[in-house]
Amino acid sequence: QLQLVESGGGLVQPGGSLRLSCAASGFTLPAYNIGWFRQAPGKEREGVSCINRSGMKDYADSVKGRFTISRDNAKNTVYLQMNSLKPEDTAVYYCAVVLTPSPFTQCARSPTTYRYWGQGTQVTVST
């Protein structure tokens, strides 16, 4: 059974860092494009970052220079390193994947692109 499990969320002060992990099971991650998303209360789910099979990355303007997405295919895990966190980064963070035949297909930050989702992990940035 295909499963994605996020971890690494928590409470952090503004300016702090967190590293989120997304562990995949039941399938092999190298065949998938991967995205990280977040959803704050009362807001729509937004694409934070994505990475394609070849390692090409894309970021939302709001997180460029602060967040870094990476994938470790050997560990079947995706990471989101978040630095210089701000209160507006507070949200539930989700990872998602979509089967992608070509390694050259660009990833997308639109939630509708993705087929399988994790359950989410809460990130709270506050004093």
Summary of the structure (lengths in Angstrom):
residues: 127
radius of gyration: 13.6
end to end distance: 39.8
largest distance: 44.5
contacts: 391
relative contact order: 0.32
helix: 7%
strand: 48%
